[in-house]
Every structure is written in C-alpha cells, then in structure tokens.
Amino acid sequence: MLYHSTRNPALTADSAQAVLEGLAPDGGLYMPAHLPAFDWQKCLCGSAQEMSCMILSALLPDIPDMETLVKNAYTGKFESEALTPTVSVGNFHVLELFRGPTSAFKDVALCMLPQLLTAAKKAKGQEKDILILTATSGDTGKAALSGFQDVPGIKICVFYPHGGVSQVQRAQMVTQEGENVTVCAVRGNFDDAQTGVKNIFAACRGKEMKVELSSANSINIGRLAPQIMYYFKAYKDLMDAGKIRLGDEVNFCVPTGNFGDILAGYLAKKLGLPVGKLICASNANKVLADFIHCGTYDRRRPLHKTDSPSMDILVSSNLERLLYLLSGDCELVAGLMKQLNEQGFYTVPAELKAAIDAEFWADFAGDGATAETIRNVWDHHRYLCDTHTAVGRYVAESYVNRTGDTRPLVVLSTASPYKFPKAVLEALGGSLSGDEFALMERLEEMTGVPTPKNLASLRGKPERHTGVIAKEEMLDFVLDL
Ligand SMILES: *Cc1c(COP(=O)(O)O)cnc(C)c1O
C-alpha cells in the first residue's frame, strides 16, 4: 500500500518502508494515500489480538504474517489477555491502557513496534542492524527499552535528563536488562536531551554507518497504528456490557500530548467505528485546546512543568497528520509547518477549522483541577486515577456540562496512579514524607489498590546503567556503541 509524506504526495513509500524510515525525507509524516476498505463490524467480533491483527494487516499490508507478530508482541505481557479493559466509573467509562509491562499506555504500541520494525527490515532486505535513539522525559524510555529488549538485529539507546525524571521512572530505566540496551543520563533538561538526539540524526544523515538510525516516537506510523485497536476494544466492551448497541455512537476523551493517541481514535472512526466526538484534554500547556478553540496554533509561550508531565509539550507532531487527513492538501500542510518552524505559529483556513469543529472538542485542566478530580473520583467512586487520567476526566465532565451531549463517553486512562505517587497521594491528603517507594506503599495502604508488580519489584533491583554525560558528548557516546 502506498504511503506518502504529509508535505509532498510525490515522496512515496510502501507501508514496510514507511515503518523503517519513520520520518519522510522532507520532514513530513507518512500517511496512506487512501485509507483501505475495512470490515469494522467483523473486527468487533474478535479478541484484542484479533482486532489488532485485522487493523494492522489493513494498514500495513506490506508487512507479512501479522498474526504471528501480534502474538509475539502481546501474549503473556499484559495483566490479562483483554490487554486494555474498560471499567465503568460513575457516568463515564474508563479505558485502562496501563496494564502492560511498564504500566504506561505506551506499552500497547511499544510492544508491537519492535515486531513491525523487524518484519519490515526483513521484507525490505535491509541487512544492517537498527539503532533506536530516544530522548525521554520519563514514560517513553522505559516502554521502549522493555519493548526492544533482546530483539535480534535492533539496539536501543535512551537518553534522559539527569535529575529530570521521577525516582520511579529513573529506577525503571537504570535497572533495565538486555544485551542490546543502553541508558544514559544527560546533564541538562529534556529539551537538551531531545536536541542532542536530533543533532545525532542530523550529523549521521547521508554518512556510511554500521547501523541504521531510527526512532521509537509516534511520528512512526508503526508506533501509531497499533493504538487504533483499543478504540474498537472499548466499543466491544460497552456492547458486551449491554451499555450500547451496534451502531450507537460513542464519545472518547483523550489526555493529549503529542496527539498520537487521539489521532488513533480518529483513524478508528475513519475505518468505520461509530465514534462521536473526540475530546482533546490538555493540561496547563494548553496549546492544543487553544488551537481547537480558535484555529491558531501558537507555540510561542513558556512550557509549564505540571503534575501530568507526559503531556508537557508545545509542539504536537501528529497534529500534522490530522491537518492532512482533513484537508487532503499537502501543499497547505507544508506551508503551515514551515510557518510553525520559522514563526512559531499558524492559523488554519476557515474550512479546515470547520472540519476540526465537526470532529473534535477540547478543554484543559490545571494542576488544581486535576488534584480535585483525583480526590472526587476516589471519594465518590473508590476509583484511583493518575494525574493524566484525571485531566481527561475533568475535561470529559466539562464537555458534558457545556454541551449536554448524552452519548456514552469513554475516558482513556493512560498511566497507573503508582507511576505518579507523589501527586496522587497529595491529592488524597496523604503524608508526603519518605522517598517515592515509601509513597507507593502509603498509597496502597490508604486505598487498597495494589501496586503493579513491575513497579513494586523495582526497589532493590541492581542499577545497570549509571552513566552521566554532557550533552556535547552524546554523539561520541552513540558512535562508540
Ligand atoms: C504519552 C502520554 C500521553 C500523551 O499521549 P500522546 O499520544 O502523546 O498525545 C498521555 N498520558 C501519558 C501517561 C503518556 O505517557
């Protein structure tokens, strides 16, 4: 199937090549020229793995034997073979995406991406090993390390800001096992680490290297496509629970950062799933909520450090894919992205704004509203949610209050509360003395909600990756791997 850059229809690749390359050569993102016909009703009859297989076979037909790849990716890795269960909490339904090997929603995609990359490499006859380079502000790093651990033909190197991730997140990364993994702290903040990685890609472009560089970021269609499955799964769960009938529309509210997760929901809708509104939930970094309200994307603002750090982001890469899908106009997209790069903002034409309004709604929650939501949901429903999920829940309530829309609403839950024990405990009024592991224990004592095993077992695990380097040393570090 033919993919092309969102900025130029002449820059094409088949689906296996698109997964291998990640980013198109002009900096655009790969999208299919036409979405395939899809039997969405048949998809709803399958298990989570069968759904995943049907969706990925349709979108990535140049990657063979998808059934085996899906089985290798997911079997035995999640808490249950439901992979992503849906539970009802008051008027809303919560789609729990965090029950994978690292307790992050990113596990759903990052268990699958290594399988897709390996198969794409084989399909394209690429002999060289792949080196995945990733800068992380916390969650992506661990999910990627875990997904790529001991995958033959692929190495992975993760950089994180020294002193810039939580104690739990650091412990998750520095204890990572596997012959092909490297983790290193960089003196500086997340932007320094991210810029360092971009500079390595730039320095190596066009050079003869021992390995091919690639990234585990959601700019890669192989990272985005596996996320479509859980919208189908949630819909099926609501049908099985008798909450909806086939064909009823369901709204989804998505805590959003890079716009990958919510875009997967839009792709589910394009494949036929009866999705109503897609509600975009931002934290205090509300560049997306502002954009959806007024049609101007403006990153010229300070980045706030919030209690939902995985959404602390000012440039949401995957929004480019939406602009392309809604306008079908690569030249327009290329112009907007150029303006964003050079001037820091752009405004979309009126027709495009109207198309966005028809599909999306948006609002934001600051840290105060987030904490209040965690407390309210616990007090009224005895359901413990993390800070990102609470942002989603707050915005979902705001949507229902303002629009009166009575269609069933699913809030996507993107992390375990135990990954952010300090903010969650503080919201519940618990004592904050001790380290994060002590806070996890206290949270469990207070709520009775069990700590995920992968997090509880971190305490006392040997640290294997303790290096700290300057950002200027990153290139040499990678060349020596
Ligand atoms: C990555 C992440 C998000 C944001 O998802 P995007 O696909 O980047 O919009 C939200 N919550 C958590 C916990 C995350 O790790």
The ligand as an SDF file (V2000), in Angstrom:
LIG
                    3D

 15 15  0  0  0  0  0  0  0  0999 V2000
    2.4560    9.8770   26.1880 C   0  0  0  0  0  0  0  0  0  0  0  0
    1.3860   10.0650   27.2000 C   0  0  0  0  0  0  0  0  0  0  0  0
    0.2370   10.8700   26.9420 C   0  0  0  0  0  0  0  0  0  0  0  0
    0.0520   11.6320   25.6510 C   0  0  0  0  0  0  0  0  0  0  0  0
   -0.1670   10.8150   24.5200 O   0  0  0  0  0  0  0  0  0  0  0  0
    0.0530   11.4160   23.0500 P   0  0  0  0  0  0  0  0  0  0  0  0
   -0.1140   10.2800   22.1360 O   0  0  0  0  0  0  0  0  0  0  0  0
    1.4710   11.9550   23.0560 O   0  0  0  0  0  0  0  0  0  0  0  0
   -0.9460   12.5050   22.8670 O   0  0  0  0  0  0  0  0  0  0  0  0
   -0.7230   10.9670   27.9340 C   0  0  0  0  0  0  0  0  0  0  0  0
   -0.5820   10.3550   29.1370 N   0  0  0  0  0  0  0  0  0  0  0  0
    0.5000    9.6020   29.4230 C   0  0  0  0  0  0  0  0  0  0  0  0
    0.6140    8.9750   30.7720 C   0  0  0  0  0  0  0  0  0  0  0  0
    1.5060    9.4240   28.4720 C   0  0  0  0  0  0  0  0  0  0  0  0
    2.5840    8.6820   28.7820 O   0  0  0  0  0  0  0  0  0  0  0  0
  1  2  1  0
  2  3  1  0
  2 14  2  0
  3  4  1  0
  3 10  2  0
  4  5  1  0
  5  6  1  0
  6  7  2  0
  6  8  1  0
  6  9  1  0
 10 11  1  0
 11 12  2  0
 12 13  1  0
 12 14  1  0
 14 15  1  0
M  END
$$$$
